[in-house]
Amino acid sequence: MRRGLLTPAATTAAGKGSCKVRDVSVTRGPVFAEESVPGLLAPFVRRSSGN
């Protein structure tokens, strides 16, 4: 793994494959996922209450 990069993968409906986007920055990866599938990460995000 290269420092500061990740490889997000989206599983496909058919077969055992997945689509990968290689070498995405750690900060851009979640943004890319949310733009691709709105609401995808919502169950995994903890929002601060602003206190």
N, CA, C and O atoms as a Maestro MAE file, in Angstrom:
{
 s_m_m2io_version
 :::
 2.0.0
}

f_m_ct {
 s_m_title
 :::
 protein
 m_atom[204] {
  # First column is atom index #
  i_m_mmod_type
  r_m_x_coord
  r_m_y_coord
  r_m_z_coord
  i_m_residue_number
  s_m_chain_name
  s_m_pdb_residue_name
  s_m_pdb_atom_name
  i_m_atomic_number
  :::
  1 25 0.845 -1.183 0.000 1 A "MET " " N  " 7
  2 3 0.000 0.000 0.000 1 A "MET " " CA " 6
  3 2 0.884 1.238 0.000 1 A "MET " " C  " 6
  4 15 1.874 1.310 0.729 1 A "MET " " O  " 8
  5 25 0.528 2.179 -0.800 2 A "ARG " " N  " 7
  6 3 1.268 3.428 -0.847 2 A "ARG " " CA " 6
  7 2 0.717 4.369 0.200 2 A "ARG " " C  " 6
  8 15 -0.484 4.380 0.469 2 A "ARG " " O  " 8
  9 25 1.574 5.137 0.774 3 A "ARG " " N  " 7
  10 3 1.191 6.032 1.863 3 A "ARG " " CA " 6
  11 2 0.139 7.039 1.411 3 A "ARG " " C  " 6
  12 15 0.314 7.747 0.419 3 A "ARG " " O  " 8
  13 25 -0.972 7.085 2.174 4 A "GLY " " N  " 7
  14 3 -2.020 8.054 1.900 4 A "GLY " " CA " 6
  15 2 -2.958 7.687 0.766 4 A "GLY " " C  " 6
  16 15 -3.796 8.498 0.371 4 A "GLY " " O  " 8
  17 25 -2.831 6.465 0.232 5 A "LEU " " N  " 7
  18 3 -3.681 6.040 -0.877 5 A "LEU " " CA " 6
  19 2 -4.448 4.790 -0.491 5 A "LEU " " C  " 6
  20 15 -3.999 4.014 0.352 5 A "LEU " " O  " 8
  21 25 -5.608 4.596 -1.108 6 A "LEU " " N  " 7
  22 3 -6.370 3.387 -0.894 6 A "LEU " " CA " 6
  23 2 -6.985 2.946 -2.200 6 A "LEU " " C  " 6
  24 15 -6.954 3.677 -3.190 6 A "LEU " " O  " 8
  25 25 -7.549 1.736 -2.203 7 A "THR " " N  " 7
  26 3 -8.184 1.192 -3.393 7 A "THR " " CA " 6
  27 2 -9.604 0.785 -3.045 7 A "THR " " C  " 6
  28 15 -9.836 -0.354 -2.641 7 A "THR " " O  " 8
  29 25 -10.570 1.705 -3.197 8 A "PRO " " N  " 7
  30 3 -11.961 1.327 -2.932 8 A "PRO " " CA " 6
  31 2 -12.446 0.346 -3.991 8 A "PRO " " C  " 6
  32 15 -12.066 0.439 -5.158 8 A "PRO " " O  " 8
  33 25 -13.289 -0.595 -3.572 9 A "ALA " " N  " 7
  34 3 -13.847 -1.575 -4.493 9 A "ALA " " CA " 6
  35 2 -15.348 -1.654 -4.291 9 A "ALA " " C  " 6
  36 15 -15.833 -1.619 -3.160 9 A "ALA " " O  " 8
  37 25 -16.078 -1.762 -5.384 10 A "ALA " " N  " 7
  38 3 -17.530 -1.938 -5.345 10 A "ALA " " CA " 6
  39 2 -17.838 -3.315 -5.894 10 A "ALA " " C  " 6
  40 15 -17.465 -3.642 -7.020 10 A "ALA " " O  " 8
  41 25 -18.520 -4.121 -5.097 11 A "THR " " N  " 7
  42 3 -18.879 -5.449 -5.583 11 A "THR " " CA " 6
  43 2 -19.936 -5.330 -6.670 11 A "THR " " C  " 6
  44 15 -20.729 -4.389 -6.696 11 A "THR " " O  " 8
  45 25 -19.924 -6.297 -7.552 12 A "THR " " N  " 7
  46 3 -20.885 -6.304 -8.642 12 A "THR " " CA " 6
  47 2 -22.024 -7.268 -8.322 12 A "THR " " C  " 6
  48 15 -21.852 -8.195 -7.531 12 A "THR " " O  " 8
  49 25 -23.159 -7.056 -8.922 13 A "ALA " " N  " 7
  50 3 -24.331 -7.887 -8.647 13 A "ALA " " CA " 6
  51 2 -24.175 -9.304 -9.195 13 A "ALA " " C  " 6
  52 15 -24.716 -10.257 -8.634 13 A "ALA " " O  " 8
  53 25 -23.446 -9.433 -10.272 14 A "ALA " " N  " 7
  54 3 -23.283 -10.745 -10.885 14 A "ALA " " CA " 6
  55 2 -21.858 -11.243 -10.712 14 A "ALA " " C  " 6
  56 15 -20.902 -10.489 -10.896 14 A "ALA " " O  " 8
  57 25 -21.722 -12.486 -10.367 15 A "GLY " " N  " 7
  58 3 -20.399 -13.083 -10.257 15 A "GLY " " CA " 6
  59 2 -19.678 -12.721 -8.972 15 A "GLY " " C  " 6
  60 15 -20.273 -12.226 -8.014 15 A "GLY " " O  " 8
  61 25 -18.391 -12.981 -8.981 16 A "LYS " " N  " 7
  62 3 -17.559 -12.764 -7.797 16 A "LYS " " CA " 6
  63 2 -16.672 -11.536 -7.934 16 A "LYS " " C  " 6
  64 15 -15.801 -11.300 -7.096 16 A "LYS " " O  " 8
  65 25 -16.884 -10.771 -8.963 17 A "GLY " " N  " 7
  66 3 -16.001 -9.654 -9.262 17 A "GLY " " CA " 6
  67 2 -16.331 -8.376 -8.519 17 A "GLY " " C  " 6
  68 15 -17.322 -8.277 -7.794 17 A "GLY " " O  " 8
  69 25 -15.465 -7.409 -8.729 18 A "SER " " N  " 7
  70 3 -15.668 -6.070 -8.184 18 A "SER " " CA " 6
  71 2 -14.979 -5.073 -9.098 18 A "SER " " C  " 6
  72 15 -14.098 -5.431 -9.880 18 A "SER " " O  " 8
  73 25 -15.387 -3.829 -8.990 19 A "CYS " " N  " 7
  74 3 -14.757 -2.740 -9.735 19 A "CYS " " CA " 6
  75 2 -13.897 -1.967 -8.747 19 A "CYS " " C  " 6
  76 15 -14.383 -1.539 -7.700 19 A "CYS " " O  " 8
  77 25 -12.639 -1.789 -9.071 20 A "LYS " " N  " 7
  78 3 -11.706 -1.112 -8.176 20 A "LYS " " CA " 6
  79 2 -11.225 0.199 -8.777 20 A "LYS " " C  " 6
  80 15 -11.041 0.323 -9.988 20 A "LYS " " O  " 8
  81 25 -11.030 1.158 -7.912 21 A "VAL " " N  " 7
  82 3 -10.435 2.433 -8.300 21 A "VAL " " CA " 6
  83 2 -9.127 2.514 -7.531 21 A "VAL " " C  " 6
  84 15 -9.129 2.737 -6.320 21 A "VAL " " O  " 8
  85 25 -8.033 2.338 -8.212 22 A "ARG " " N  " 7
  86 3 -6.733 2.242 -7.555 22 A "ARG " " CA " 6
  87 2 -6.127 3.608 -7.233 22 A "ARG " " C  " 6
  88 15 -6.313 4.588 -7.954 22 A "ARG " " O  " 8
  89 25 -5.400 3.626 -6.126 23 A "ASP " " N  " 7
  90 3 -4.605 4.787 -5.711 23 A "ASP " " CA " 6
  91 2 -5.411 6.075 -5.585 23 A "ASP " " C  " 6
  92 15 -5.067 7.097 -6.179 23 A "ASP " " O  " 8
  93 25 -6.478 6.015 -4.812 24 A "VAL " " N  " 7
  94 3 -7.290 7.184 -4.500 24 A "VAL " " CA " 6
  95 2 -6.798 7.724 -3.164 24 A "VAL " " C  " 6
  96 15 -6.505 6.947 -2.255 24 A "VAL " " O  " 8
  97 25 -6.705 9.033 -3.033 25 A "SER " " N  " 7
  98 3 -6.233 9.584 -1.765 25 A "SER " " CA " 6
  99 2 -7.214 9.244 -0.653 25 A "SER " " C  " 6
  100 15 -8.414 9.109 -0.891 25 A "SER " " O  " 8
  101 25 -6.700 9.107 0.551 26 A "VAL " " N  " 7
  102 3 -7.522 8.756 1.702 26 A "VAL " " CA " 6
  103 2 -8.631 9.773 1.912 26 A "VAL " " C  " 6
  104 15 -9.727 9.401 2.330 26 A "VAL " " O  " 8
  105 25 -8.380 11.029 1.637 27 A "THR " " N  " 7
  106 3 -9.407 12.054 1.815 27 A "THR " " CA " 6
  107 2 -10.418 12.059 0.672 27 A "THR " " C  " 6
  108 15 -11.576 12.417 0.888 27 A "THR " " O  " 8
  109 25 -10.020 11.679 -0.517 28 A "ARG " " N  " 7
  110 3 -10.906 11.697 -1.681 28 A "ARG " " CA " 6
  111 2 -11.739 10.420 -1.807 28 A "ARG " " C  " 6
  112 15 -12.826 10.456 -2.384 28 A "ARG " " O  " 8
  113 25 -11.259 9.308 -1.287 29 A "GLY " " N  " 7
  114 3 -11.953 8.028 -1.403 29 A "GLY " " CA " 6
  115 2 -13.392 8.048 -0.902 29 A "GLY " " C  " 6
  116 15 -14.298 7.666 -1.642 29 A "GLY " " O  " 8
  117 25 -13.629 8.487 0.344 30 A "PRO " " N  " 7
  118 3 -15.009 8.538 0.834 30 A "PRO " " CA " 6
  119 2 -15.892 9.510 0.040 30 A "PRO " " C  " 6
  120 15 -17.081 9.253 -0.147 30 A "PRO " " O  " 8
  121 25 -15.322 10.605 -0.418 31 A "VAL " " N  " 7
  122 3 -16.090 11.564 -1.229 31 A "VAL " " CA " 6
  123 2 -16.495 10.909 -2.548 31 A "VAL " " C  " 6
  124 15 -17.635 11.049 -2.992 31 A "VAL " " O  " 8
  125 25 -15.574 10.208 -3.160 32 A "PHE " " N  " 7
  126 3 -15.850 9.496 -4.411 32 A "PHE " " CA " 6
  127 2 -16.969 8.467 -4.207 32 A "PHE " " C  " 6
  128 15 -17.877 8.373 -5.032 32 A "PHE " " O  " 8
  129 25 -16.909 7.705 -3.129 33 A "ALA " " N  " 7
  130 3 -17.937 6.696 -2.845 33 A "ALA " " CA " 6
  131 2 -19.302 7.347 -2.650 33 A "ALA " " C  " 6
  132 15 -20.303 6.858 -3.174 33 A "ALA " " O  " 8
  133 25 -19.348 8.436 -1.907 34 A "GLU " " N  " 7
  134 3 -20.622 9.115 -1.645 34 A "GLU " " CA " 6
  135 2 -21.188 9.742 -2.913 34 A "GLU " " C  " 6
  136 15 -22.403 9.744 -3.107 34 A "GLU " " O  " 8
  137 25 -20.330 10.273 -3.777 35 A "GLU " " N  " 7
  138 3 -20.803 10.838 -5.039 35 A "GLU " " CA " 6
  139 2 -21.297 9.745 -5.977 35 A "GLU " " C  " 6
  140 15 -22.235 9.964 -6.745 35 A "GLU " " O  " 8
  141 25 -20.682 8.585 -5.923 36 A "SER " " N  " 7
  142 3 -21.066 7.478 -6.802 36 A "SER " " CA " 6
  143 2 -22.397 6.868 -6.398 36 A "SER " " C  " 6
  144 15 -23.242 6.582 -7.247 36 A "SER " " O  " 8
  145 25 -22.582 6.669 -5.090 37 A "VAL " " N  " 7
  146 3 -23.808 6.067 -4.566 37 A "VAL " " CA " 6
  147 2 -24.242 6.877 -3.349 37 A "VAL " " C  " 6
  148 15 -23.834 6.569 -2.230 37 A "VAL " " O  " 8
  149 25 -25.062 7.905 -3.548 38 A "PRO " " N  " 7
  150 3 -25.495 8.744 -2.428 38 A "PRO " " CA " 6
  151 2 -26.114 7.916 -1.300 38 A "PRO " " C  " 6
  152 15 -26.955 7.049 -1.535 38 A "PRO " " O  " 8
  153 25 -25.680 8.203 -0.077 39 A "GLY " " N  " 7
  154 3 -26.189 7.505 1.099 39 A "GLY " " CA " 6
  155 2 -25.449 6.222 1.428 39 A "GLY " " C  " 6
  156 15 -25.729 5.596 2.451 39 A "GLY " " O  " 8
  157 25 -24.513 5.819 0.585 40 A "LEU " " N  " 7
  158 3 -23.785 4.564 0.777 40 A "LEU " " CA " 6
  159 2 -23.093 4.495 2.137 40 A "LEU " " C  " 6
  160 15 -23.144 3.468 2.813 40 A "LEU " " O  " 8
  161 25 -22.456 5.574 2.527 41 A "LEU " " N  " 7
  162 3 -21.669 5.565 3.763 41 A "LEU " " CA " 6
  163 2 -22.447 6.013 4.989 41 A "LEU " " C  " 6
  164 15 -21.931 5.944 6.105 41 A "LEU " " O  " 8
  165 25 -23.687 6.475 4.801 42 A "ALA " " N  " 7
  166 3 -24.475 7.023 5.910 42 A "ALA " " CA " 6
  167 2 -24.538 6.107 7.133 42 A "ALA " " C  " 6
  168 15 -24.409 6.608 8.251 42 A "ALA " " O  " 8
  169 25 -24.728 4.796 6.984 43 A "PRO " " N  " 7
  170 3 -24.796 3.944 8.171 43 A "PRO " " CA " 6
  171 2 -23.471 3.854 8.940 43 A "PRO " " C  " 6
  172 15 -23.450 3.400 10.084 43 A "PRO " " O  " 8
  173 25 -22.379 4.279 8.323 44 A "PHE " " N  " 7
  174 3 -21.072 4.130 8.937 44 A "PHE " " CA " 6
  175 2 -20.464 5.442 9.422 44 A "PHE " " C  " 6
  176 15 -19.355 5.454 9.956 44 A "PHE " " O  " 8
  177 25 -21.190 6.552 9.239 45 A "VAL " " N  " 7
  178 3 -20.666 7.873 9.593 45 A "VAL " " CA " 6
  179 2 -21.265 8.331 10.914 45 A "VAL " " C  " 6
  180 15 -22.481 8.313 11.108 45 A "VAL " " O  " 8
  181 25 -20.395 8.736 11.803 46 A "ARG " " N  " 7
  182 3 -20.843 9.301 13.081 46 A "ARG " " CA " 6
  183 2 -20.641 10.802 13.000 46 A "ARG " " C  " 6
  184 15 -19.514 11.276 12.861 46 A "ARG " " O  " 8
  185 25 -21.714 11.538 13.086 47 A "ARG " " N  " 7
  186 3 -21.656 12.999 13.016 47 A "ARG " " CA " 6
  187 2 -21.513 13.568 14.411 47 A "ARG " " C  " 6
  188 15 -22.129 13.077 15.356 47 A "ARG " " O  " 8
  189 25 -20.697 14.608 14.541 48 A "SER " " N  " 7
  190 3 -20.557 15.253 15.850 48 A "SER " " CA " 6
  191 2 -21.775 16.116 16.112 48 A "SER " " C  " 6
  192 15 -22.418 16.608 15.185 48 A "SER " " O  " 8
  193 25 -22.082 16.294 17.384 49 A "SER " " N  " 7
  194 3 -23.248 17.082 17.751 49 A "SER " " CA " 6
  195 2 -22.949 18.583 17.742 49 A "SER " " C  " 6
  196 15 -23.847 19.398 17.956 49 A "SER " " O  " 8
  197 25 -21.705 18.941 17.496 50 A "GLY " " N  " 7
  198 3 -21.328 20.349 17.419 50 A "GLY " " CA " 6
  199 2 -21.010 20.958 18.773 50 A "GLY " " C  " 6
  200 15 -20.836 22.172 18.880 50 A "GLY " " O  " 8
  201 25 -20.931 20.135 19.806 51 A "ASN " " N  " 7
  202 3 -20.596 20.626 21.153 51 A "ASN " " CA " 6
  203 2 -19.118 20.781 21.334 51 A "ASN " " C  " 6
  204 15 -18.666 21.184 22.406 51 A "ASN " " O  " 8
  :::
 }
 m_bond[203] {
  # First column is bond index #
  i_m_from
  i_m_to
  i_m_order
  :::
  1 1 2 1
  2 2 3 1
  3 3 4 2
  4 3 5 1
  5 5 6 1
  6 6 7 1
  7 7 8 2
  8 7 9 1
  9 9 10 1
  10 10 11 1
  11 11 12 2
  12 11 13 1
  13 13 14 1
  14 14 15 1
  15 15 16 2
  16 15 17 1
  17 17 18 1
  18 18 19 1
  19 19 20 2
  20 19 21 1
  21 21 22 1
  22 22 23 1
  23 23 24 2
  24 23 25 1
  25 25 26 1
  26 26 27 1
  27 27 28 2
  28 27 29 1
  29 29 30 1
  30 30 31 1
  31 31 32 2
  32 31 33 1
  33 33 34 1
  34 34 35 1
  35 35 36 2
  36 35 37 1
  37 37 38 1
  38 38 39 1
  39 39 40 2
  40 39 41 1
  41 41 42 1
  42 42 43 1
  43 43 44 2
  44 43 45 1
  45 45 46 1
  46 46 47 1
  47 47 48 2
  48 47 49 1
  49 49 50 1
  50 50 51 1
  51 51 52 2
  52 51 53 1
  53 53 54 1
  54 54 55 1
  55 55 56 2
  56 55 57 1
  57 57 58 1
  58 58 59 1
  59 59 60 2
  60 59 61 1
  61 61 62 1
  62 62 63 1
  63 63 64 2
  64 63 65 1
  65 65 66 1
  66 66 67 1
  67 67 68 2
  68 67 69 1
  69 69 70 1
  70 70 71 1
  71 71 72 2
  72 71 73 1
  73 73 74 1
  74 74 75 1
  75 75 76 2
  76 75 77 1
  77 77 78 1
  78 78 79 1
  79 79 80 2
  80 79 81 1
  81 81 82 1
  82 82 83 1
  83 83 84 2
  84 83 85 1
  85 85 86 1
  86 86 87 1
  87 87 88 2
  88 87 89 1
  89 89 90 1
  90 90 91 1
  91 91 92 2
  92 91 93 1
  93 93 94 1
  94 94 95 1
  95 95 96 2
  96 95 97 1
  97 97 98 1
  98 98 99 1
  99 99 100 2
  100 99 101 1
  101 101 102 1
  102 102 103 1
  103 103 104 2
  104 103 105 1
  105 105 106 1
  106 106 107 1
  107 107 108 2
  108 107 109 1
  109 109 110 1
  110 110 111 1
  111 111 112 2
  112 111 113 1
  113 113 114 1
  114 114 115 1
  115 115 116 2
  116 115 117 1
  117 117 118 1
  118 118 119 1
  119 119 120 2
  120 119 121 1
  121 121 122 1
  122 122 123 1
  123 123 124 2
  124 123 125 1
  125 125 126 1
  126 126 127 1
  127 127 128 2
  128 127 129 1
  129 129 130 1
  130 130 131 1
  131 131 132 2
  132 131 133 1
  133 133 134 1
  134 134 135 1
  135 135 136 2
  136 135 137 1
  137 137 138 1
  138 138 139 1
  139 139 140 2
  140 139 141 1
  141 141 142 1
  142 142 143 1
  143 143 144 2
  144 143 145 1
  145 145 146 1
  146 146 147 1
  147 147 148 2
  148 147 149 1
  149 149 150 1
  150 150 151 1
  151 151 152 2
  152 151 153 1
  153 153 154 1
  154 154 155 1
  155 155 156 2
  156 155 157 1
  157 157 158 1
  158 158 159 1
  159 159 160 2
  160 159 161 1
  161 161 162 1
  162 162 163 1
  163 163 164 2
  164 163 165 1
  165 165 166 1
  166 166 167 1
  167 167 168 2
  168 167 169 1
  169 169 170 1
  170 170 171 1
  171 171 172 2
  172 171 173 1
  173 173 174 1
  174 174 175 1
  175 175 176 2
  176 175 177 1
  177 177 178 1
  178 178 179 1
  179 179 180 2
  180 179 181 1
  181 181 182 1
  182 182 183 1
  183 183 184 2
  184 183 185 1
  185 185 186 1
  186 186 187 1
  187 187 188 2
  188 187 189 1
  189 189 190 1
  190 190 191 1
  191 191 192 2
  192 191 193 1
  193 193 194 1
  194 194 195 1
  195 195 196 2
  196 195 197 1
  197 197 198 1
  198 198 199 1
  199 199 200 2
  200 199 201 1
  201 201 202 1
  202 202 203 1
  203 203 204 2
  :::
 }
}
